[in-house]
Amino acid sequence: MAVFTPVEPADAEPFIRRFGAGRLRELTPIAEGIQNTNYRAETDRGRFVLTLFEARTEVASLPFCLDLTEHLAAGGLPTARPLRDANSRNLGRLNDRPAALLQWLEGAWKREPSVGDHACAGAMLARLHLAANGFTAERPNPVGPSARRTLYDACALRATGADRTILDRCAPWVEADPGRDLPRGAIHADYFPDNVLFRGNAISGVIDFYYACTDALAYDLAIALSAWGFDAEGVAIPAALEAFQAGYESLRPLNAAERHALPALGAVAATRFTLTRLHDRLYHDPSALVTPKDPAPFGRRLDWWTRMPVET
C-alpha cells in the first residue's frame, strides 16, 4: 500500500485549489508504488495525481524530476505535467511533506507484455532520450558508484549465507563506471514495466521520474533491458531483449562504444538493483507497510550480463 502519510479531503482541498485544479470531489488512495504516498484526486476540472514525497526521496532533486517531466510533456511525450501555482512553483507542502499535483495519465501497466509491447517500450525510451536532449538541468545519479559503495558496505555488515554469496558477486561492479565516456543526458533510471502505461497496444504514459538523473543514455537502456527482458525469477527472455533493443535502436542507434560497453552497463544496472533490494531486506523495519523485494532475481541478471559477449 503506497499511502504512508494519510491525507483527508479537508487537508487536500486548499492545496488542490492553490494549484488551480478546481474543487475536490473525491480523494482515493493509490495502492501502487513503494516509495511515496499517492492519491487520485477527482475535481470539477478533471483527474489528477496528488503525490506526497516521503523520506527516501531527495527533496533537493524534486525540481529536476518535475521539470524534466514537464519538458518531456512539452516535447510530445506522454508524461504527467506537474501543475504550477500562481507563483509558478510546481512543488509545495502538505501534511508536513513536500507535495506535487500532476496530470492523471490514463492506462495501465502490462504484467505480461507482448513482443510488440517490448518494441514499443524500447522506442519510447529512445524518444525520451531524444526529447530530453535540450534539457539543461543536471542531477548526479543518486545510486551511482559512491552510493552503491555505501549500500554494499552496509549490506556486508549483515549478509550471511545466500545473501553473502549474492553480495560477493556484486563486488567487482560496485564502483564501476563503464558509461563515464559515453553520450550522456537526462535518463529515467527506473524504466520498469510498472512505470509504463498502455492503452491497448499504445503507450499512454511514462511515470515515476524520481530516480531520474544525468548519466549515460546506454546505461538507461541497460536498466530497461534488465527490467523488461527477464522473467520474475531473473531468467532471460531472448525475444523480449531483442525486441526492446530493436525498438530503441529504431530511433536511436547505439554507437560502437555504447555497444561495447552494454554488457558492463547491464552488470552495473543489475548490481544497483541487487544492492538496493538486499539492503531493503537486511534493514527492513517490520512495522513498514511495504514488503522488501527478493534480490536473487537481479543477482541472476548480473550473472547473465557478465556472460554476455562483448562486441568489438
C-alpha positions in Angstrom: 0.0 0.0 0.0 1.6 3.3 -1.1 0.0 5.5 1.5 2.5 6.3 4.2 1.1 9.8 5.1 -2.7 9.9 5.5 -4.4 12.8 3.8 -8.1 13.8 4.4 -10.1 15.7 1.8 -10.2 18.7 4.1 -6.3 18.7 4.1 -6.1 18.3 0.3 -8.7 20.8 -0.7 -6.7 24.0 -0.1 -3.6 22.5 -1.7 -5.5 21.5 -4.8 -7.2 24.8 -5.1 -3.8 26.6 -4.8 -2.6 24.7 -7.9 -5.7 25.7 -9.9 -7.2 22.2 -10.1 -10.7 23.2 -9.1 -13.0 21.9 -6.4 -12.2 18.5 -4.9 -14.9 15.9 -5.4 -13.2 12.7 -4.3 -9.8 11.6 -2.9 -8.8 8.0 -3.4 -5.6 6.3 -2.2 -3.5 4.6 -4.9 -2.2 1.2 -3.8 0.7 1.0 -6.3 4.2 2.1 -5.6 6.6 1.6 -2.8 8.3 4.9 -2.1 5.9 7.9 -2.0 2.2 8.5 -1.0 -0.1 8.8 -3.9 -3.8 9.8 -4.2 -6.1 10.1 -7.1 -7.8 13.5 -6.9 -11.1 13.9 -8.7 -12.2 17.6 -9.1 -14.7 19.5 -11.1 -11.8 20.2 -13.6 -10.6 16.7 -14.1 -8.5 13.9 -12.5 -5.0 14.4 -11.0 -2.4 12.6 -9.0 -1.5 14.1 -5.6 1.9 12.9 -4.5 3.5 13.4 -1.1 7.2 12.7 -1.1 8.4 10.5 1.7 11.8 10.3 3.4 13.5 8.2 0.8 13.0 10.8 -1.9 15.7 13.5 -2.1 13.8 16.8 -1.7 16.6 18.8 -3.4 16.2 16.6 -6.5 12.5 17.2 -7.0 12.8 20.3 -9.1 14.9 18.3 -11.6 12.5 15.5 -11.7 9.3 17.6 -12.0 10.9 20.0 -14.5 12.1 17.0 -16.6 8.6 15.5 -16.9 7.2 18.9 -17.9 10.0 19.3 -20.5 9.2 15.9 -22.0 5.5 16.6 -22.0 6.1 19.8 -23.9 8.1 17.7 -26.4 5.1 15.5 -27.0 5.8 12.6 -24.7 3.1 11.1 -22.6 4.5 12.2 -19.2 2.5 13.9 -16.4 2.8 17.6 -16.4 3.1 19.0 -12.8 0.7 21.8 -12.1 2.1 25.2 -11.0 0.7 27.7 -8.6 0.3 31.4 -9.0 4.0 31.9 -8.3 4.9 29.3 -11.0 6.0 26.7 -8.3 5.3 23.1 -9.0 6.2 21.9 -5.5 4.5 22.7 -2.2 4.0 21.1 1.2 1.1 19.1 2.5 0.8 17.4 5.9 4.5 18.2 6.6 5.6 16.5 3.3 6.8 18.0 0.0 3.9 17.5 -2.4 3.0 18.0 -6.0 -0.1 17.8 -8.1 0.3 16.2 -11.6 -1.9 15.4 -14.5 -3.6 12.0 -14.5 -2.5 9.6 -17.2 -5.0 7.0 -18.4 -3.9 3.4 -18.9 -2.4 0.5 -17.0 0.9 -1.3 -17.0 1.2 -4.7 -18.6 2.2 -7.6 -16.4 2.7 -9.9 -19.5 3.8 -7.6 -22.3 4.0 -9.0 -25.8 7.0 -8.8 -28.1 5.3 -5.9 -29.8 4.9 -4.2 -26.4 8.6 -4.6 -25.8 9.5 -3.0 -29.1 7.1 -0.1 -28.4 8.6 0.4 -24.9 12.1 0.4 -26.3 11.1 3.0 -28.9 9.5 5.2 -26.2 12.7 5.1 -24.2 14.6 6.3 -27.2 12.1 9.1 -27.7 12.5 10.1 -24.1 16.3 10.4 -24.6 15.9 12.4 -27.8 13.3 14.7 -26.3 15.5 15.3 -23.2 18.3 16.5 -25.4 17.5 20.2 -24.7 17.0 19.8 -21.0 19.9 21.6 -19.4 19.5 20.9 -15.7 21.7 18.2 -14.2 21.4 15.8 -11.3 24.1 13.3 -10.3 23.0 9.7 -10.3 21.6 9.1 -6.7 22.6 5.4 -7.0 25.9 6.0 -8.6 29.3 4.4 -7.6 29.6 6.1 -4.2 26.1 5.3 -3.2 26.5 1.7 -4.3 29.6 1.5 -2.2 27.7 2.7 0.8 24.9 0.2 0.2 27.5 -2.6 -0.3 29.3 -1.8 2.9 26.1 -1.7 4.9 24.9 -5.0 3.4 28.3 -6.6 4.2 27.7 -5.9 7.9 24.6 -8.2 8.0 24.7 -10.5 4.9 25.2 -14.2 5.6 24.6 -17.4 3.6 22.9 -16.9 0.2 22.8 -13.2 0.8 26.6 -13.1 1.2 27.0 -15.1 -2.0 24.9 -12.6 -3.9 26.8 -9.7 -2.4 30.2 -11.2 -3.3 29.1 -11.5 -7.0 28.3 -7.7 -6.9 31.7 -6.8 -5.6 33.5 -6.2 -8.9 30.8 -3.8 -10.1 30.1 -1.7 -7.1 32.2 1.3 -8.1 32.5 0.5 -11.8 31.5 3.3 -14.2 31.6 1.9 -17.7 29.4 4.8 -19.0 31.6 7.7 -18.0 32.8 8.4 -21.5 29.6 7.6 -23.4 26.9 10.0 -24.6 25.1 11.4 -21.6 21.9 13.2 -20.8 18.7 13.1 -18.7 17.7 9.5 -18.1 14.7 7.8 -16.4 16.8 5.3 -14.4 13.8 3.3 -13.3 12.1 2.4 -16.6 10.4 -0.8 -15.4 7.1 -2.2 -16.9 5.1 -0.8 -14.0 6.2 2.7 -14.9 5.0 2.5 -18.5 1.2 2.7 -19.0 -0.6 1.2 -22.0 -4.0 1.7 -23.6 -4.4 -1.2 -26.0 -1.1 -1.5 -27.9 0.0 2.1 -27.5 1.9 3.7 -24.6 -0.3 6.2 -22.8 2.1 7.3 -20.0 5.6 7.1 -18.6 5.6 7.8 -14.9 7.7 7.9 -11.8 10.7 10.0 -12.7 12.0 10.3 -9.1 15.3 8.4 -9.8 15.8 10.4 -13.0 19.3 11.9 -13.3 22.1 12.7 -15.6 24.0 9.7 -16.8 24.9 7.6 -19.8 22.0 7.0 -22.1 23.1 3.5 -22.8 23.1 2.9 -19.0 19.4 3.7 -19.0 18.9 1.2 -21.8 20.8 -1.4 -19.8 18.5 -0.8 -16.8 15.4 -1.1 -19.0 16.7 -4.3 -20.7 17.3 -5.7 -17.2 13.7 -4.7 -16.2 11.9 -5.9 -19.3 13.9 -8.7 -20.7 13.8 -11.2 -17.8 11.1 -13.2 -16.1 10.2 -12.9 -12.4 12.9 -15.4 -11.5 15.6 -13.5 -13.4 15.8 -15.8 -16.4 16.5 -14.0 -19.7 13.8 -13.9 -22.3 15.8 -13.6 -25.6 12.8 -12.4 -27.7 12.0 -9.7 -25.3 15.5 -8.5 -25.0 15.9 -8.4 -28.8 12.6 -6.7 -29.4 13.2 -4.0 -26.8 16.7 -3.1 -28.0 15.5 -3.2 -31.7 12.7 -0.8 -30.8 15.2 1.5 -29.0 17.7 1.4 -31.9 15.0 2.1 -34.5 15.0 5.7 -33.2 18.4 6.0 -31.6 21.1 3.5 -32.8 23.9 2.8 -30.4 27.4 3.8 -31.4 30.3 1.4 -31.3 31.4 2.4 -27.8 27.9 2.0 -26.4 27.6 -1.4 -27.9 31.0 -2.5 -26.5 30.0 -1.2 -23.0 26.5 -2.6 -22.9 27.3 -5.9 -21.0 29.3 -3.9 -18.4 26.5 -1.4 -18.1 24.0 -4.2 -17.7 26.1 -5.7 -14.9 26.2 -2.3 -13.1 22.4 -2.0 -13.5 21.9 -5.5 -12.1 24.3 -4.7 -9.2 22.4 -1.5 -8.4 19.1 -3.2 -8.0 20.5 -6.2 -6.3 22.1 -4.0 -3.7 19.0 -1.8 -3.1 16.8 -4.8 -2.7 19.3 -6.7 -0.5 19.7 -3.6 1.7 15.9 -3.2 2.0 15.6 -6.8 3.1 18.5 -6.7 5.6 17.4 -3.5 7.1 13.7 -3.9 6.9 11.5 -2.3 9.5 8.9 -4.9 10.5 6.4 -2.1 11.1 6.7 -0.8 7.5 3.8 -1.4 5.1 6.0 -2.5 2.2 7.4 -6.0 1.8 11.0 -6.0 0.6 11.6 -7.4 -2.9 13.8 -10.5 -3.3 17.3 -9.5 -4.6 18.0 -13.0 -6.0 16.4 -12.4 -9.5 18.6 -9.4 -10.0 21.6 -11.5 -8.9 20.7 -13.9 -11.8 20.5 -10.9 -14.2 24.0 -10.0 -13.1 25.2 -13.5 -13.9 23.6 -13.2 -17.4 25.2 -9.8 -18.1 28.7 -11.0 -17.1 28.4 -13.9 -19.5 27.2 -11.8 -22.4 29.9 -11.5 -25.2 31.4 -8.0 -25.6 31.1 -6.6 -29.1 34.4 -5.4 -30.5 
